[in-house]
Amino acid sequence: MGFNLKNTVDFADVLLGHAKRYPRMTPQDAVKLIYQATFGVGHMLAEESIVRARIDEEMRTMLPADVPVTENIGGGFMRFHMNGTSIERMTDLADLVAALFLEAGTHSTGTDEQFSARLDILRKLTADGAFSFGTDELEAYLADYLADGLRAVSHSETYRAAYHPAYRVVSRDLTILLPLLDDIRDRSDSVILVIDGFCASGKSTLASRLAKIFGARLIHMDDFFLPPSKRTPERFAEPGGNVDYERFYDEVVCHLADDVLTYGVFDCSEMAVTHNAVLPKTPVTIIEGAYALHPHFGNYADIRAFMETDEAEQKRRIRERDGEEMLEMFESRWIPFERKYEAAYGVRESCAYRIRT
């Protein structure tokens, strides 16, 4: 199953899509959309139990609506319409939607300048006749709104009466990956998720976010960097040879069922194992990093995922993260090693989930 997490939608298209789907939206509803797309929902964060209770309460009173389950609102966010699916399905997803909403609240991606730029797009589209309201009505609303500073607003009564909104704002990329999240949740009594892939594809970031959502222990393949004693021409000639797969197998794979997992962490600045990671057993275990699906480990993963990005984006991320000098090292050494490993063992094709960022 393949997923493309690239977000190339233009915000004008977001507004036009909403104008078409919700013709009775008012300037207030347009401003709410822009605020959510710019600043997310951090202002609405509460304790998990409260968030979950509010979803339960809303599910008991929400009315059916002709809306998609998920709807892109720009800025890396989506609306998850709880009344866009059956009550049975929503009951099944309620815990996950609550977790996704809380996760989205940790992201504050926008600025006042972005908000203002999106208001200008709204103004232009309004002048072009895209909305049922006109420029005079929009500017009258904005004059009052901006006088009090940028802030979240509720939907208008007109919008509520027409469309019965019952949604939560969630992160777009994780929502696209809902089949993967569903799979983890369905097996969450005991599941090992392994995320392999090429460097700078987002493996560590995704793994950390999933670990927070599921309360998982997280293991990084970077902790098993190949030590100097094993750095021979013969070893580097092996597909996947530039990781300490022997130590990973002995210290991790053989002990995943232990109540407490303890393994050595390799420190690249010291070029040695300098300390131990001690991880109590959790229902969900996530292992991320290149070579995490090396055949030396056997078929130990319950769920296999592979991540990649296009070459230009990969180089941009490495340059931004590590600098120009390290990019040259990646291009000449680490990237060819990873591609040789993937090609030799067909790692990408062996994964149920293939993710492009």
N, C-alpha and C positions, 0 to 999 in steps of 0.2 A: 504494500500500500504506500503510494507516494504522496508527499506533502510539499508544497511550495510555500514557504513562509515569507517570501519577499513581499513587501508592502509598497506597491507602486501606484496605488489609487490616488488620484488628484482630489483635493478637498472640494473643488467645485463640483466634481462628479458626485461626491457624497451628498452635498446640499441639493443638487438636482434630483438625485435619487429619492431623497426624503420629501422634496416638494411634490414629486409624482406620486409617491406612496401615501403621503399624508397631506392631501390638498387643503385640509382645514387647519393646518398648523399656523400659528400666529408668530409674530416677532419674538415673543417670549419663548416659544418652543424652539425657534431657530437659535436663539442665544443659549438656551440650555444645551442644545446639541454641540455648539461651538465650545462651550465651557467644558463639557465632558471630554470632547476630543482633545482639548488642550491640556487640561489639568487633571483629568481622570476623576477618581472618586475617593481620594485620600481624606477629604473632608467628611466622608460618611463612615469612616472606619469605627468599628465597635468591637467588643469581645465576640469571639467566635460563637458562643452560645446565644448571644443576642442576635447576631446576624442570622443564625439558623432559625431562631424562633420567629423572626420577622418574615422570613421566607415561608415558614409554615402558615403563619397568619395570613399572608397575602395569597397563598395557594387556596385557602379556604374561601376566599371572597372574590378572587379574580374572575373576570368574565372572558369568554372565548373571544379571540380576535384574529382577523385575517392578516397575520404577520409571519415573516420567516422566523425560524427558531433563532438564528443568529443574523446580525445586521452590522455591517461595517460602518463605524462612525468616524473613521480617520484617527490619526494620532497614535496608532497602535492599539486601539480599543475597539470593542464590539459591544453591542447590546445583546444580551441573551434573553429572549422573550419567553418567559415562563408559560405564558398562555398561547405560545405558538406551537406547542406540542400537547400531547395528551396528558391528563392528570396522572395517569399511571406512569408514563415515562418521566414526568417531572418529579414525581415522588421518588422514583429510582435515582434521579440525578440531583436531588436537593442538596445532599452533603457536598457533592462535587461542585455545584454551582456556588455554594457558600464559600468553599475554599478558593475557587477562582476569583470571586469577588474580593475576598480579603487579599489575595495575591495581587490583583490589579491595583488595590489601594496603596501598595508599596511603591508604585511607579508614579513619579511626578516628572513628566517629560516635557511639559510646555512652559512657555514664557509669556509675559504680558505682550511682548512684541508679536509673537505668533497669534495670540488671541486677536490683537488689533488687525493683523493681516487677514485673518479669516473673517473678521467683521467686514473688511473691505470687499472680500469676495462675495459675502452676503449682500452687501449694498449693490454691487454690480449686477448680480443675478436678479435682485429685486427690481432694479431699473429696467432690466431686460424682460420683465414680466414673468419670471419663473414661478413666483409665488402668488397666492390669492390676495395677499396684502401688497400695498404699494409703498413707494419710497416715503411718502409723508407719514404713513402709519409706522413704518420701521423707524424713521428718525425721531418721531415723537417718543416711541418706547425707549430707544437708545439714549436719548437725552436724560430721561429719568434714571435709567439703569446706570449709566456711566457716572452720573453725579454722585452716586453712593459707592463707587469703586467696583472692581471686578468681584463677582460673587456668584455662587451657585443659585439657581432659581428653580422653582417647580414648574411642571407642565401647566399650561393654561387650562381653565375649566372647559373651554371649547375643545381642546385636544383630548382631555380626559373623557368627555362625553362621547366623542366620536370614535376613539381608538382604544380605550380601556388599557392604558399602558401598565404592564406588569413585567418589568425586566430588571436585570442586574447588569452593570457595566463590567466587562471582563477583558482580559488581555487578548488581543486578536490572535497572536501566534499560538497560545495555549488552547484557545478555542478551536482553531483549525486542527489541533492535535487531539481533539476530544475522543476519537476512536482509541488512540493510545492510552489516554487517561482512563477511559472506560475499561480498557483491558487490564490496566494496573489495578483499578478499583475492584474489578470482578475477582481478581486473584489475591487480593490484599491480605488474606490470612497468611500467605507465605509466597513471596514472588521475588525473583532476581531479574532486574532490568539491566541490560548491558547496552551502553551507547558507545559505539565505535565510530570512526570517521576520520576525515582529514583535519589537519591543524587549522585553526581559526574558523571553523565552521559553526561554533557555538555550543560545543558539547558540554563544556564545564558550566556555562551559563544555564543551559536548559536543565542539566542534571541538578544544579543547586536549586532551581525554582521548583522542580518536581519533588526534591527532597523535602522542601518546606511544606508543600501541599500535602504530602503523604506521611510526613514525620519519619522519613527514611534515613537509614545510615548511608553515607556516601563515601565511596572509595575511588581514588584517582590513580590512573595508570602512571601519571608523572612521578608518583612516589616509588616507582620501580624502574627508574632510569638505569641504564646499563653501567655498571661500575667499571673503573679502569682495568681491573684484572681480566675482564671478559671482552675487552675491546681489541679483537684480533681481526685481521683481514678475512679469515674464514667465517667469523661470526657475522661481520657486516655483509658478507656475501649471501647470508641466509635471508629469505623473505621474512620480515618480522624479527630479524635477529637483534635489532638494536633496542630491545627492551629486555629486562631481566625476567623472562617468562618462567624460568625455573623457580625463582624466589616467589613470584606472584602465585604460582601454583601451590608451592609448599606452604606459604604463609596465609594465603587467602582462600583459594579454591577448596583446599582440603579442610578448611575450618569454618565454612559459611554457616554450618548448622550449630556451631558452638554458641553457648550463651554469651560469651564475650570474645570478640575477634581482636587479636593483637598482632600488628605487623610493623616492620621497620619502615621508616620514612626516609627516602634518599634526599639529601640536600645537595643541590647542584653547586652551590657556592663552596661546599666543603668536599664535594665529590665522594661522599660517603653516606652511609646510613647514620643519622645523628640522634634519632629518637624514635619512639614507638607511637603509633596511633592505637588507641584502645576504644573499640566501638561495641557497645552492648547490642545484642541481637534485637532487630526490629522486624515487623511483618514484611516491610518492603526494604530491599537492599538495591541500591543503584551503584553501578560501576561504570565509570566513564573514562574515555581516553582512547587514543590510537592504540591498536594492537590488543584491545580488550577482548576480542573474539579470536585470538590466536588459537590454531588447532591444538596446540600443546595442552590447552585447558579442557579439552573435551567439550561435550554439549552441556555446559553447566548453566546456561542462561535460559530462563523461562520466556523472556521477551527480548528480542534482538532488534536494535535500531541502528541505523547508519546515517551520519550527517555529512553534508558537503556543501560547498558554495562554488561559484564560478571563480576562475583563476584571477581575474582582475580584482574581485572583491576580497579574495583570500589575501592577495598581496597588500591591498590597502589596509586590511585589518592588522596584518603582521607588522607593517611599517608603523602604523599608529600605536600599536601595543608595545613593540620591541625596538623600533628604530631601524634606520636604513642598513646599518652594519649587520644586524641580526637577520634582516630580510635576505641578505646575500647568503648567509649561512643556511637559512631555511630552503632557499631556491637551489642551492648547490648540493645540499645533503639531506635534510629531514623530509622535505616534500618528496623527492625521488624514492627515499626509503619507504614512505607510507604508500605511495602508489604501487611500488613493486610488491609490497605485502598484500594490498587489496587485490591486485590482479592475480597474484599467485594462488590465493585461496578463495577467490570469488566472494569476498566478505559482504560486499554490497548486496549481491543477489541472494545471500543467505538470510537477509534480514526481512522480517515481516513489515517493518516500518522504515521507509527511506525518506529522509527529510532534507530539503534544500533550503538554505537560508540566504 
